[in-house]
Amino acid sequence: MKTSTTISETPIIKILFPIFMGVFAVILAISLETLEYKTAFAITAGLFIGGIAIYFLNQKSITYISIFTLGLGIPFNLDVNLFFRPYIGVTSVDIGVTFLSSVVLYLVFYYEHIVKGIKRFYSNRMILFAMIFYMLSGVLSLYNAASKELVVLELVRLTILLIIFYTVMNFGKREYISAFIVTLSICVFLEFLLAFYQYKTGRLLGLYAFGETRYEFGVGYLQSRVSGTFSHANGLAYFFELLLPLIFAMILVEENKMLKLWYIITFIFGIYGLVITLSRGGWLATAVSLPIVFILLFRKRITEKRFILSLFFGLVAVIILGVIFYPTIARRLQAYDYGSAGTRRPLNLAAISVIKQFPVTGVGMNNFAKVFRSYDTTGGSALFKTQGLVHNLFLGVWTETGTIGIITFVWIFLSTFIVATRLLSKVPFWYSGILIGVSAGLLAQFIHGMFDPGFRVLMSTSMLVYSMIGIIGAVSVLYQANKQISK
């Protein structure tokens, strides 16, 4: 059997790609309607030429392209929103490039399994079951839900995220994992460029189809907060704080000098991007996560001369960056936040009052904003004129899905940390960097989630979190597969 089989020689791909391109074309047509004619034409022409090129590529090339589009589609979320309704929460069924790319990858992997007899699909059951149990808690939350269709929308979204996670978990090769991490680092660099443009000009670049919207907070200095393609400054901060620890870890473990240099560049620009989001929660979370990465990865090589030299230059870089960013950080910490910090405690107390009324299954997944004012007994929700969110990730989940839901939700992350910890001493140093970097990024989101609604409020950040967990799953699956082969 030839390993260089082209797309035109594989029946499943011949069926798959017309479907993929058709769905993608619909999403593109809907999403690009806000762009200028020249921009829309250029994107359409580029995709047309790229589509022709893809047709003649082999299966391996298709895999790499799909990995790239899967990663790129996370921050640049080109999607179509089905069953849309105005709401603070999950508002529609989002079919986007990342999801479609994950489906393409799954089918390509399945083709390998059927045609070549390769055992392709593995699962880390601990993480997978934790995600499924959290979805089941959403089903239970239907019992008290004021709007059952809002619960269904959230369950559909969780299903899409589960598919993305499962696909990433089954990359099956170090090369594919590395390609995905490189893609995410490219996204960090691109988001920095867009954020820097927004910060310096106070204008949008016009990437509305990819999620760019104007975010305004307060007046004057605080009105210059940037959001990239995440529609909210904190959303962009979630993005940076999740990926910066991973990129920092790759700087420490990557042996390829060109890739190491690239990670250094993207890390510096990513730090700059995080600073100009003016997100205090993001700063705090990253200030905790990066030292953890450094301590866990660097301690084994602290006595080697070349790493001592690296440490010296690293400390010099930190001092220089501190001097550059200090004025911006100091101004943000000293600036009046228009009552943003003061609203957190009354909103938290209001959410707790709702939890006390619905302690077991909650008020319904994705129903919080709809019923907050109705069930609040403290009056704290009156801070919002209409619908509102509690600025605490865990209280938000607890309110919607009850004690059952919050336990299963936290277990998703605890199981991820447990899997990563168990593998640290068993896998090569490069994989250890991934495990520690991803875990530190998730920990950063945990910390930030104590002060803000967290990744759940945006599909882009939700896809990133599930993809990051998928990377740890991929290391776990790859280790188990190699272990079976060696027996």
N, C-alpha and C positions, 0 to 999 in steps of 0.2 A: 504493500500500500504506500502510495506516495505521501510524504509528509508536507510537500509544498503545494497541496491541492488549492486551487484558486477558488474564489467565491463562486465563479460561474459553474464550478464542478461539484458544489455541495448543495444538494436539494434543499436542506433546511434553511441555509443562508439565502438561497434564491427566494424562498417564501418569506423569510424574516425581514430582509431589508426593504422590500417594497412596502410592507406593513409599517415598519419603523419610519421610513421616510414619509409615508402618507400621514401618520399621526404627527410626526415632527412638523410637516408642512402646515397642518391645521393650527398647531400651537404657534408656529412662526407667524402665520397670517394674522392671528388674533393679537399676538403680543406686539408685533411691530407696527400696529396701526397708528401709534402715537409718534413714531419717528418721522423725520424728514424724508422726502422722496429719495434723495440721493443716498442717504444712509441705508434705507430699506433696500434699495436696489443693489447697493454694494454687498450687503449681507446675503441677499438672495443669490446673487451671481457667484459669490464665494462658495456658498453651500452647494450650488449646482455643479461647479467645477470639482469641488471636493467629493461630491457624491459619485461623479463619474470615476474619479481616481480610486475611491474606495472599492468600487465594483471589481477592479482588477487586482486588488491586493489579496494576499493570502490570509489564512485564518489568524496567524500570529499578529499580523498587522492590524486586523480588525480588533483583536483583543486589546492591543495597546491603545488604539484610537478610542475604544469604548471606555477604557480606564481613564483616559485623559478627559473625555467629555463627561464622565461620571463625576470626576473631581471638579472640573471647571463649572459644571452646572450647579454646584452647591452654592457658591456666593453669587454667581451670575445666573439666577434662577429663572430661566426662560420656561414659562409654563402656561398652561391653560387652566382656568378655574371653572369647574363644573358645579352647578347647583349653588352658585354664589348668593350670599345674603350678607347685608351689612351687620357686622357684629364684632365685638372685641373678644377674639378667641379664634378657633378654627372656623373659617368662614366658607370653605368650599372643599371640593375634591380637587387637589392639585396634581395634574399630570405634567411632569416636567422632564427636562433633558436627563437629569440624574437618574430618575426612575426608569425612563426608557433605556438608558445605557445599561442599567443594572439588569434589565430584562434581556437585552441583547447579550450581555456577558453570560448570563445564566444559560441561555440557549446555545451559545458557543461552547460553554463547558459541557453542557448536556450532549452536544454533538460529539465532543471528544470521548465522552463516556460510552456512547452508543457505537460509534464507528471504530474507535481505537481500543475499546475495552478498558479504558483507564477508569479506575475508581476515583471519581472526581468530587463527590460531595460528602463532606464531613460536617459535623456540628460540635460545638462546645455546648453540651447539654445544659450545664449550669446557667450560662448566660442566656441561652435560647429559651429555656423554660421560665426564667425570671421575666423575660419580655412577654411571653405568652400569658403568664399569670397576671401580669399588670393589665393586659388587654381583657382578661376575664373579669378583673375587678371593675373594668369599665362596663362590661355587660351587666354585672350586679348593680352598678350605679343607675341603671335604667329604672330601678324600682322607685326611686324618689325624684327622678328627673322631670322637671317642668317641661322640657323640650327633648323628646326622645330622638328627634332627627339631628339635634346638635351632638348627642352622644354618638350616633351613627357616623357622623362626619369625622369625629375624633377617632373612632375605631377604624375607619377607612384609612385615615392618615397614618395611624399606628401600623396598619397592615403594609402600607407602602414603605414605611421606615423599616419594618421587619424584613421586607424583601431586599432593600438596599443593604441592610446589615448582613443578611445571609449571603448575598453575592460577594461582598467584600471579604467576608470570613472565608470564602472558598476561592480566593485568588490562587492559592496552591503553589506559588513560586516566589522566591525572594525577589526576582526581577520585577514581578508584577506589583509586589508590595512597595518596592523602591520607586517604581514608576508612579504609583499613586501618591506617595509622599512628595516626590518631586513636583507633581501636578499641584498638590495643595500648597507647596511653597511658592509656586508661580502665582497661584491665586492670592497669596499674602502680598506678593510684590505688586500685583495689579490693583488690589484693593488699596494699598498704600498710595499708589499713583493717583487713583481717583479721589481718595480722601484728602491728599495733599492739594489737589486742584480745588476741591471744594473749600478747603481751609483757607487757601491763599486768595481765591477769587470771590468766595461767597456765592458762587453760581453752580448750577448743575451742568454736567457734561451732556445730558440728553439721553442717557441709557435707561429710559423709563421701562422699556420692555424687559430689562434685566433686574428690575427692582429699585432703581435709583429714584428716590423721592426726596422732597425737601423736608428736613427735620428742623424745627425751630424750638428753642427753649429759652425763655426769658428774653432779655434785650441785651444789646451791646455785646460785650465779650462772650457771654454764654450763648448768644445766638449763633456763634460761629462753630458750634459743635457739628462734627461731620458724621455721616452715616454710611458712606460708600453706597453699596447696593442693598443695604439691610434695612432701609426705611427708618431706622432709629439708631442714635449714637450708641446706645447700650448693646444693640444687636451687633454692630460692628466690633464693639469691645469683646463680646462673647466670642466672636470669630477669632480675633487676635489672641485672646487669652487661652483659647483651646489649642491653638497651633504653635504658638511661640515656644512652649516647653518641648514639644516634639522636635521643632527645628533646632533648638538649642542642644537637645540630646543628639541629633544627627551630626552637629558640629563636632561633638566629642567622640562619636563612634565611627563616623564614615571614614573609610580608608582611601577612597578616590579623592585625590587632591582638588580636582575641578569641582566635584560635587560639594566638597567641604567648603571651598571658597564661595560657591553659590549660596550655601546655607548661611554662611557668615553674613553675606550681603543682605539676604532676605530677612535674617534675624534683626539686623540693625534697622532696616526700613520698617519691619513689623513693629519694633519697639516704638519707633517714631509715630507710626500709624495709631498705635494704642494710646500714646500720650495725647494726640490731638483729638481723640474721641472725648476727652475730658471726663472719662468715666472713672470715678473714684473707686467703685467696686472692682472694675477691671484692673486698676493699678494695684489695689490691695491683693487681689487674687494672684496676679502675676508676680508680685513681690514675694509671695509665699511659695509659689510653684517652682520658680527658676532655681532658687537655692537648693531645693529638694533634689532637682535633677542633677545639679552640680555635685552635691555631696554624695549621692548614691552612685554616680558614674565615675567621678574623678578620684574617689578615695582609694580605689585599687591601683591607680597609677601615679599617685602623688609623689612617689619616690623616684620616678623616672625623670631624667634630666630634661628631655624634650617637653614633657608635660609641665615641669616647673617653669620652663620658659613660656609655655602657652599660658600658664596661670598668671605670670607677670604681665604679659601683654593683655590678657583678659581684664585684669584689674585696672590697667591704664585705660582700656576702652570704657570700662564702667565709670571711671572718674570723669572722663571726657564727656560721655553721654549724660552723666549727672549734671555737669556744669551747663550743658546745652539745654537740657529739659527743665532744669530747676525753676526758671522764671514762669514757665507755663504751668507747672505743677503747683507752685506756690500761689499763683493767681487764682487757680481753680479752687484750691482749698480755702482761700480767704474770701472768695466771691460769695455773694448772697445767692442762694439756690432757689429762691422764690418758694420757700416752704416745702421743697421736695423731701428733704430729710425729715422734717417735722410730721409729714403725713404717714410715715411708715408705721409708727407705733399705734396710732388709732386704727389704721387699716388692719394691722395684725390682730388687734384686740377684737375688731369687728369680725374678722375671719374666724377667730377662735369661738366667738359666740355662735356662729353658724355650725361649726364642727360639733359643739355640744348638743345641738339639736338633731344632727344627723351623724352620729359617731361611727356607725358601722359601714354603710355603703355610700355616704355622702349625698350631695344634692344633685349628682349627675355629672358625668364627665363632660367637660366643655360647657357646663351650665352656670358656672360661677358668676360671670358678668350679668347674666340674665336675672338671677335671683338674689344677688348680693344685698341690694337695698331692701328687698322684701323680708329677708330672714335676719338681717342684722339687728341686734337688740341694743347695740351701744350707740348708734348714731354716727359711727365713724365713716360709714360708706357715703354719708351726705357730703363728704369732701368732693365727690364726683357728682356732677349735675345729672348725668344719665348713668350709663354702664361704667363699671370700674374694675380694676384688678388689684389684688393684694400684692405688695412689693416683697414677696417672699415665695420662692419656688415651692418649698415644701408645704407651707400652709395652703398654697393654691391647690396642690395635688390632694392634700388631706381633706380640704373642704369639698372637693368634687367627687372623690372616690372613697372617702371615709378611711378608717383605720386599716381596713384590708388593702385599700389602694396604696396608701403611703408606705406600708410595709413592703409590698411588691415593687413599688417604684424605687425605693432605696435599695432593695435587694438587687436590682439590675446593676447598680453601680458597685455595691459591695461584692457581688459575684465577679464582676470585672476585675476589681482590685485583688481579690483572692486568686483568680486565675493568673494574673500577672505576677503576683508575689511567688506563687508556686513554681513558675517557669523561670524566674530570674537566675537561679543557680544551675539550670539545666540547659539553657540555650547559649549560643555564642554571643560575644560581646555586642555585636551589631543589633541582634534581636533584643538584647537587654536594654539598649538605648531606646528602642521603639516602645517596649513595655513601660519603661519608666517615664518617657516623654509623654505618651498618651495618658498614662495614669495621672501624671501631674497636671495635664491639661483638664482632665475631668475633675480633679480635685479643685482646680481654679474655678471651674463652673459651679461646683458645690459651694465654695466660699462666696462667690458673687451672687449665687442664688439665695443667700440669706438676706440680701438687701434689694433684690429685684425679681421680677416675675420669672426670669431665667429663659433658657433656650426654647421652652415650649411655645412661646408666643410667636415664633417665626418658623416657617417651614425650613428655611435655609439653615438656621442654626440647629434645628432638630435633625436634619439630614447629616450635618457635620458630626453631631454627637453620636448618632447611631453608626456612622462610618468609622469614627474613632474607636468605638467599642468593637466594631467589625475587624479593625486592624489587630487588636489584641486577640480576637477570635481566630484571625488568620495565622498568627504566630503559634497559637495553641494547636490549631488543626495541622499546620505544617510540621510541628514537632511530633505530634502523634502519628502522622503519616510516615515520617522518616523513621520513627521508632519501630513501626510495624514492618517496614521494608528491611531494616537491619536485622530483624529476628530470623 
